[in-house]
Amino acid sequence: MANHSLVAGGPGSSRVGFGNFRKIGPLDANLKPRIFTRLKKVDMLFVDNPVGMGYSFVEDSKLFVKIDKEAATNLATSLTELFNSDPSLQKSPLFIVAECYSGKRVLSS
């Protein structure tokens, strides 16, 4: 099974909720199961990036990123730790998909 990570968002809104419920997640906006979903073929991870965007948060405001490079580094570190912690994820190819301004951070990481 392939792994897909959708990085989306910015500025000012969560794309996790939008991408998940309006586009491709297992449930629609009314929380009803979709008949057609990519999750029958792949594992998906939705990421709000940078931290503080959408549903992501920090308890220490000093941890908010100030430049795109910091956001890209945080994203790369998070994905690396996730995939290193689960051997089953390492057996599948990883595809990172981004939309909107997030594409800039994905290319930087």
Chimera marker file (.cmm) of the C-alpha trace (Angstrom):
<marker_set name="trace">
<marker id="1" x="0.000" y="0.000" z="0.000" r="1" g="1" b="0" radius="0.5"/>
<marker id="2" x="1.330" y="3.448" z="-0.841" r="1" g="1" b="0" radius="0.5"/>
<marker id="3" x="1.529" y="6.283" z="1.652" r="1" g="1" b="0" radius="0.5"/>
<marker id="4" x="0.335" y="9.760" z="0.728" r="1" g="1" b="0" radius="0.5"/>
<marker id="5" x="0.895" y="12.890" z="2.772" r="1" g="1" b="0" radius="0.5"/>
<marker id="6" x="-1.239" y="15.887" z="1.856" r="1" g="1" b="0" radius="0.5"/>
<marker id="7" x="0.318" y="19.114" z="3.035" r="1" g="1" b="0" radius="0.5"/>
<marker id="8" x="-2.028" y="22.013" z="2.689" r="1" g="1" b="0" radius="0.5"/>
<marker id="9" x="-3.137" y="25.221" z="4.214" r="1" g="1" b="0" radius="0.5"/>
<marker id="10" x="-2.326" y="28.803" z="4.588" r="1" g="1" b="0" radius="0.5"/>
<marker id="11" x="-2.504" y="31.530" z="5.240" r="1" g="1" b="0" radius="0.5"/>
<marker id="12" x="-5.073" y="31.534" z="8.002" r="1" g="1" b="0" radius="0.5"/>
<marker id="13" x="-7.085" y="28.360" z="7.463" r="1" g="1" b="0" radius="0.5"/>
<marker id="14" x="-6.908" y="24.622" z="7.864" r="1" g="1" b="0" radius="0.5"/>
<marker id="15" x="-6.787" y="22.569" z="4.721" r="1" g="1" b="0" radius="0.5"/>
<marker id="16" x="-6.820" y="19.369" z="6.756" r="1" g="1" b="0" radius="0.5"/>
<marker id="17" x="-10.526" y="19.777" z="7.388" r="1" g="1" b="0" radius="0.5"/>
<marker id="18" x="-11.158" y="21.051" z="3.867" r="1" g="1" b="0" radius="0.5"/>
<marker id="19" x="-9.052" y="18.410" z="2.113" r="1" g="1" b="0" radius="0.5"/>
<marker id="20" x="-10.323" y="15.635" z="4.301" r="1" g="1" b="0" radius="0.5"/>
<marker id="21" x="-14.028" y="16.396" z="4.415" r="1" g="1" b="0" radius="0.5"/>
<marker id="22" x="-14.565" y="18.265" z="1.145" r="1" g="1" b="0" radius="0.5"/>
<marker id="23" x="-12.218" y="16.418" z="-1.163" r="1" g="1" b="0" radius="0.5"/>
<marker id="24" x="-10.679" y="13.025" z="-0.506" r="1" g="1" b="0" radius="0.5"/>
<marker id="25" x="-11.076" y="11.773" z="3.064" r="1" g="1" b="0" radius="0.5"/>
<marker id="26" x="-13.066" y="8.713" z="4.136" r="1" g="1" b="0" radius="0.5"/>
<marker id="27" x="-16.014" y="10.846" z="5.344" r="1" g="1" b="0" radius="0.5"/>
<marker id="28" x="-17.830" y="13.716" z="3.675" r="1" g="1" b="0" radius="0.5"/>
<marker id="29" x="-18.753" y="17.059" z="5.280" r="1" g="1" b="0" radius="0.5"/>
<marker id="30" x="-21.830" y="15.404" z="6.829" r="1" g="1" b="0" radius="0.5"/>
<marker id="31" x="-19.607" y="12.658" z="8.334" r="1" g="1" b="0" radius="0.5"/>
<marker id="32" x="-21.088" y="10.052" z="6.014" r="1" g="1" b="0" radius="0.5"/>
<marker id="33" x="-18.734" y="7.414" z="4.564" r="1" g="1" b="0" radius="0.5"/>
<marker id="34" x="-17.715" y="8.074" z="0.970" r="1" g="1" b="0" radius="0.5"/>
<marker id="35" x="-18.483" y="5.400" z="-1.599" r="1" g="1" b="0" radius="0.5"/>
<marker id="36" x="-15.284" y="6.252" z="-3.449" r="1" g="1" b="0" radius="0.5"/>
<marker id="37" x="-12.202" y="7.037" z="-1.371" r="1" g="1" b="0" radius="0.5"/>
<marker id="38" x="-8.491" y="6.714" z="-2.001" r="1" g="1" b="0" radius="0.5"/>
<marker id="39" x="-8.167" y="5.118" z="1.418" r="1" g="1" b="0" radius="0.5"/>
<marker id="40" x="-9.185" y="1.795" z="-0.078" r="1" g="1" b="0" radius="0.5"/>
<marker id="41" x="-5.827" y="1.818" z="-1.881" r="1" g="1" b="0" radius="0.5"/>
<marker id="42" x="-3.503" y="4.034" z="0.178" r="1" g="1" b="0" radius="0.5"/>
<marker id="43" x="-2.793" y="5.306" z="3.666" r="1" g="1" b="0" radius="0.5"/>
<marker id="44" x="-3.149" y="9.083" z="3.947" r="1" g="1" b="0" radius="0.5"/>
<marker id="45" x="-1.845" y="11.636" z="6.391" r="1" g="1" b="0" radius="0.5"/>
<marker id="46" x="-3.185" y="15.191" z="6.382" r="1" g="1" b="0" radius="0.5"/>
<marker id="47" x="-0.792" y="17.817" z="7.775" r="1" g="1" b="0" radius="0.5"/>
<marker id="48" x="-1.490" y="21.415" z="8.759" r="1" g="1" b="0" radius="0.5"/>
<marker id="49" x="1.840" y="23.163" z="8.322" r="1" g="1" b="0" radius="0.5"/>
<marker id="50" x="3.392" y="25.348" z="9.680" r="1" g="1" b="0" radius="0.5"/>
<marker id="51" x="2.632" y="24.736" z="13.318" r="1" g="1" b="0" radius="0.5"/>
<marker id="52" x="-0.107" y="27.083" z="14.465" r="1" g="1" b="0" radius="0.5"/>
<marker id="53" x="-1.949" y="26.769" z="11.151" r="1" g="1" b="0" radius="0.5"/>
<marker id="54" x="-5.381" y="25.177" z="11.196" r="1" g="1" b="0" radius="0.5"/>
<marker id="55" x="-5.650" y="22.485" z="13.863" r="1" g="1" b="0" radius="0.5"/>
<marker id="56" x="-1.946" y="22.356" z="14.747" r="1" g="1" b="0" radius="0.5"/>
<marker id="57" x="-0.736" y="24.161" z="17.847" r="1" g="1" b="0" radius="0.5"/>
<marker id="58" x="2.150" y="24.707" z="20.225" r="1" g="1" b="0" radius="0.5"/>
<marker id="59" x="2.038" y="25.449" z="23.941" r="1" g="1" b="0" radius="0.5"/>
<marker id="60" x="5.065" y="27.749" z="23.711" r="1" g="1" b="0" radius="0.5"/>
<marker id="61" x="4.613" y="30.647" z="21.293" r="1" g="1" b="0" radius="0.5"/>
<marker id="62" x="8.392" y="30.773" z="20.756" r="1" g="1" b="0" radius="0.5"/>
<marker id="63" x="7.987" y="27.600" z="18.684" r="1" g="1" b="0" radius="0.5"/>
<marker id="64" x="5.996" y="29.313" z="15.921" r="1" g="1" b="0" radius="0.5"/>
<marker id="65" x="8.042" y="29.403" z="12.735" r="1" g="1" b="0" radius="0.5"/>
<marker id="66" x="9.176" y="32.678" z="11.275" r="1" g="1" b="0" radius="0.5"/>
<marker id="67" x="10.395" y="31.629" z="7.824" r="1" g="1" b="0" radius="0.5"/>
<marker id="68" x="9.435" y="28.976" z="5.273" r="1" g="1" b="0" radius="0.5"/>
<marker id="69" x="12.686" y="27.068" z="5.801" r="1" g="1" b="0" radius="0.5"/>
<marker id="70" x="11.733" y="26.444" z="9.459" r="1" g="1" b="0" radius="0.5"/>
<marker id="71" x="8.315" y="25.156" z="8.393" r="1" g="1" b="0" radius="0.5"/>
<marker id="72" x="9.940" y="22.871" z="5.817" r="1" g="1" b="0" radius="0.5"/>
<marker id="73" x="12.433" y="21.544" z="8.374" r="1" g="1" b="0" radius="0.5"/>
<marker id="74" x="9.632" y="20.873" z="10.881" r="1" g="1" b="0" radius="0.5"/>
<marker id="75" x="7.650" y="19.011" z="8.236" r="1" g="1" b="0" radius="0.5"/>
<marker id="76" x="10.637" y="16.900" z="7.147" r="1" g="1" b="0" radius="0.5"/>
<marker id="77" x="11.481" y="16.083" z="10.770" r="1" g="1" b="0" radius="0.5"/>
<marker id="78" x="7.889" y="15.084" z="11.572" r="1" g="1" b="0" radius="0.5"/>
<marker id="79" x="7.594" y="12.806" z="8.545" r="1" g="1" b="0" radius="0.5"/>
<marker id="80" x="11.007" y="11.243" z="9.208" r="1" g="1" b="0" radius="0.5"/>
<marker id="81" x="10.116" y="10.471" z="12.836" r="1" g="1" b="0" radius="0.5"/>
<marker id="82" x="6.727" y="9.062" z="11.866" r="1" g="1" b="0" radius="0.5"/>
<marker id="83" x="8.125" y="6.741" z="9.203" r="1" g="1" b="0" radius="0.5"/>
<marker id="84" x="11.085" y="5.672" z="11.333" r="1" g="1" b="0" radius="0.5"/>
<marker id="85" x="8.714" y="4.730" z="14.157" r="1" g="1" b="0" radius="0.5"/>
<marker id="86" x="6.572" y="2.349" z="12.078" r="1" g="1" b="0" radius="0.5"/>
<marker id="87" x="8.331" y="-0.349" z="10.019" r="1" g="1" b="0" radius="0.5"/>
<marker id="88" x="5.151" y="-1.097" z="8.029" r="1" g="1" b="0" radius="0.5"/>
<marker id="89" x="5.201" y="2.449" z="6.612" r="1" g="1" b="0" radius="0.5"/>
<marker id="90" x="8.784" y="1.962" z="5.427" r="1" g="1" b="0" radius="0.5"/>
<marker id="91" x="7.728" y="-0.853" z="3.109" r="1" g="1" b="0" radius="0.5"/>
<marker id="92" x="5.545" y="1.392" z="0.959" r="1" g="1" b="0" radius="0.5"/>
<marker id="93" x="6.428" y="4.279" z="-1.330" r="1" g="1" b="0" radius="0.5"/>
<marker id="94" x="5.776" y="7.776" z="-0.013" r="1" g="1" b="0" radius="0.5"/>
<marker id="95" x="4.172" y="10.482" z="-2.135" r="1" g="1" b="0" radius="0.5"/>
<marker id="96" x="3.960" y="14.004" z="-0.748" r="1" g="1" b="0" radius="0.5"/>
<marker id="97" x="1.285" y="16.190" z="-2.295" r="1" g="1" b="0" radius="0.5"/>
<marker id="98" x="0.857" y="19.873" z="-1.554" r="1" g="1" b="0" radius="0.5"/>
<marker id="99" x="-1.518" y="22.554" z="-2.666" r="1" g="1" b="0" radius="0.5"/>
<marker id="100" x="-1.533" y="26.309" z="-2.521" r="1" g="1" b="0" radius="0.5"/>
<marker id="101" x="1.338" y="27.962" z="-0.643" r="1" g="1" b="0" radius="0.5"/>
<marker id="102" x="2.302" y="24.642" z="0.978" r="1" g="1" b="0" radius="0.5"/>
<marker id="103" x="3.943" y="23.605" z="-2.264" r="1" g="1" b="0" radius="0.5"/>
<marker id="104" x="6.713" y="26.090" z="-1.533" r="1" g="1" b="0" radius="0.5"/>
<marker id="105" x="7.467" y="24.491" z="1.848" r="1" g="1" b="0" radius="0.5"/>
<marker id="106" x="7.360" y="20.946" z="0.467" r="1" g="1" b="0" radius="0.5"/>
<marker id="107" x="9.912" y="21.837" z="-2.189" r="1" g="1" b="0" radius="0.5"/>
<marker id="108" x="12.144" y="23.347" z="0.507" r="1" g="1" b="0" radius="0.5"/>
<marker id="109" x="12.187" y="20.173" z="2.594" r="1" g="1" b="0" radius="0.5"/>
<link id1="1" id2="2" r="1" g="1" b="0" radius="0.2"/>
<link id1="2" id2="3" r="1" g="1" b="0" radius="0.2"/>
<link id1="3" id2="4" r="1" g="1" b="0" radius="0.2"/>
<link id1="4" id2="5" r="1" g="1" b="0" radius="0.2"/>
<link id1="5" id2="6" r="1" g="1" b="0" radius="0.2"/>
<link id1="6" id2="7" r="1" g="1" b="0" radius="0.2"/>
<link id1="7" id2="8" r="1" g="1" b="0" radius="0.2"/>
<link id1="8" id2="9" r="1" g="1" b="0" radius="0.2"/>
<link id1="9" id2="10" r="1" g="1" b="0" radius="0.2"/>
<link id1="10" id2="11" r="1" g="1" b="0" radius="0.2"/>
<link id1="11" id2="12" r="1" g="1" b="0" radius="0.2"/>
<link id1="12" id2="13" r="1" g="1" b="0" radius="0.2"/>
<link id1="13" id2="14" r="1" g="1" b="0" radius="0.2"/>
<link id1="14" id2="15" r="1" g="1" b="0" radius="0.2"/>
<link id1="15" id2="16" r="1" g="1" b="0" radius="0.2"/>
<link id1="16" id2="17" r="1" g="1" b="0" radius="0.2"/>
<link id1="17" id2="18" r="1" g="1" b="0" radius="0.2"/>
<link id1="18" id2="19" r="1" g="1" b="0" radius="0.2"/>
<link id1="19" id2="20" r="1" g="1" b="0" radius="0.2"/>
<link id1="20" id2="21" r="1" g="1" b="0" radius="0.2"/>
<link id1="21" id2="22" r="1" g="1" b="0" radius="0.2"/>
<link id1="22" id2="23" r="1" g="1" b="0" radius="0.2"/>
<link id1="23" id2="24" r="1" g="1" b="0" radius="0.2"/>
<link id1="24" id2="25" r="1" g="1" b="0" radius="0.2"/>
<link id1="25" id2="26" r="1" g="1" b="0" radius="0.2"/>
<link id1="26" id2="27" r="1" g="1" b="0" radius="0.2"/>
<link id1="27" id2="28" r="1" g="1" b="0" radius="0.2"/>
<link id1="28" id2="29" r="1" g="1" b="0" radius="0.2"/>
<link id1="29" id2="30" r="1" g="1" b="0" radius="0.2"/>
<link id1="30" id2="31" r="1" g="1" b="0" radius="0.2"/>
<link id1="31" id2="32" r="1" g="1" b="0" radius="0.2"/>
<link id1="32" id2="33" r="1" g="1" b="0" radius="0.2"/>
<link id1="33" id2="34" r="1" g="1" b="0" radius="0.2"/>
<link id1="34" id2="35" r="1" g="1" b="0" radius="0.2"/>
<link id1="35" id2="36" r="1" g="1" b="0" radius="0.2"/>
<link id1="36" id2="37" r="1" g="1" b="0" radius="0.2"/>
<link id1="37" id2="38" r="1" g="1" b="0" radius="0.2"/>
<link id1="38" id2="39" r="1" g="1" b="0" radius="0.2"/>
<link id1="39" id2="40" r="1" g="1" b="0" radius="0.2"/>
<link id1="40" id2="41" r="1" g="1" b="0" radius="0.2"/>
<link id1="41" id2="42" r="1" g="1" b="0" radius="0.2"/>
<link id1="42" id2="43" r="1" g="1" b="0" radius="0.2"/>
<link id1="43" id2="44" r="1" g="1" b="0" radius="0.2"/>
<link id1="44" id2="45" r="1" g="1" b="0" radius="0.2"/>
<link id1="45" id2="46" r="1" g="1" b="0" radius="0.2"/>
<link id1="46" id2="47" r="1" g="1" b="0" radius="0.2"/>
<link id1="47" id2="48" r="1" g="1" b="0" radius="0.2"/>
<link id1="48" id2="49" r="1" g="1" b="0" radius="0.2"/>
<link id1="49" id2="50" r="1" g="1" b="0" radius="0.2"/>
<link id1="50" id2="51" r="1" g="1" b="0" radius="0.2"/>
<link id1="51" id2="52" r="1" g="1" b="0" radius="0.2"/>
<link id1="52" id2="53" r="1" g="1" b="0" radius="0.2"/>
<link id1="53" id2="54" r="1" g="1" b="0" radius="0.2"/>
<link id1="54" id2="55" r="1" g="1" b="0" radius="0.2"/>
<link id1="55" id2="56" r="1" g="1" b="0" radius="0.2"/>
<link id1="56" id2="57" r="1" g="1" b="0" radius="0.2"/>
<link id1="57" id2="58" r="1" g="1" b="0" radius="0.2"/>
<link id1="58" id2="59" r="1" g="1" b="0" radius="0.2"/>
<link id1="59" id2="60" r="1" g="1" b="0" radius="0.2"/>
<link id1="60" id2="61" r="1" g="1" b="0" radius="0.2"/>
<link id1="61" id2="62" r="1" g="1" b="0" radius="0.2"/>
<link id1="62" id2="63" r="1" g="1" b="0" radius="0.2"/>
<link id1="63" id2="64" r="1" g="1" b="0" radius="0.2"/>
<link id1="64" id2="65" r="1" g="1" b="0" radius="0.2"/>
<link id1="65" id2="66" r="1" g="1" b="0" radius="0.2"/>
<link id1="66" id2="67" r="1" g="1" b="0" radius="0.2"/>
<link id1="67" id2="68" r="1" g="1" b="0" radius="0.2"/>
<link id1="68" id2="69" r="1" g="1" b="0" radius="0.2"/>
<link id1="69" id2="70" r="1" g="1" b="0" radius="0.2"/>
<link id1="70" id2="71" r="1" g="1" b="0" radius="0.2"/>
<link id1="71" id2="72" r="1" g="1" b="0" radius="0.2"/>
<link id1="72" id2="73" r="1" g="1" b="0" radius="0.2"/>
<link id1="73" id2="74" r="1" g="1" b="0" radius="0.2"/>
<link id1="74" id2="75" r="1" g="1" b="0" radius="0.2"/>
<link id1="75" id2="76" r="1" g="1" b="0" radius="0.2"/>
<link id1="76" id2="77" r="1" g="1" b="0" radius="0.2"/>
<link id1="77" id2="78" r="1" g="1" b="0" radius="0.2"/>
<link id1="78" id2="79" r="1" g="1" b="0" radius="0.2"/>
<link id1="79" id2="80" r="1" g="1" b="0" radius="0.2"/>
<link id1="80" id2="81" r="1" g="1" b="0" radius="0.2"/>
<link id1="81" id2="82" r="1" g="1" b="0" radius="0.2"/>
<link id1="82" id2="83" r="1" g="1" b="0" radius="0.2"/>
<link id1="83" id2="84" r="1" g="1" b="0" radius="0.2"/>
<link id1="84" id2="85" r="1" g="1" b="0" radius="0.2"/>
<link id1="85" id2="86" r="1" g="1" b="0" radius="0.2"/>
<link id1="86" id2="87" r="1" g="1" b="0" radius="0.2"/>
<link id1="87" id2="88" r="1" g="1" b="0" radius="0.2"/>
<link id1="88" id2="89" r="1" g="1" b="0" radius="0.2"/>
<link id1="89" id2="90" r="1" g="1" b="0" radius="0.2"/>
<link id1="90" id2="91" r="1" g="1" b="0" radius="0.2"/>
<link id1="91" id2="92" r="1" g="1" b="0" radius="0.2"/>
<link id1="92" id2="93" r="1" g="1" b="0" radius="0.2"/>
<link id1="93" id2="94" r="1" g="1" b="0" radius="0.2"/>
<link id1="94" id2="95" r="1" g="1" b="0" radius="0.2"/>
<link id1="95" id2="96" r="1" g="1" b="0" radius="0.2"/>
<link id1="96" id2="97" r="1" g="1" b="0" radius="0.2"/>
<link id1="97" id2="98" r="1" g="1" b="0" radius="0.2"/>
<link id1="98" id2="99" r="1" g="1" b="0" radius="0.2"/>
<link id1="99" id2="100" r="1" g="1" b="0" radius="0.2"/>
<link id1="100" id2="101" r="1" g="1" b="0" radius="0.2"/>
<link id1="101" id2="102" r="1" g="1" b="0" radius="0.2"/>
<link id1="102" id2="103" r="1" g="1" b="0" radius="0.2"/>
<link id1="103" id2="104" r="1" g="1" b="0" radius="0.2"/>
<link id1="104" id2="105" r="1" g="1" b="0" radius="0.2"/>
<link id1="105" id2="106" r="1" g="1" b="0" radius="0.2"/>
<link id1="106" id2="107" r="1" g="1" b="0" radius="0.2"/>
<link id1="107" id2="108" r="1" g="1" b="0" radius="0.2"/>
<link id1="108" id2="109" r="1" g="1" b="0" radius="0.2"/>
</marker_set>
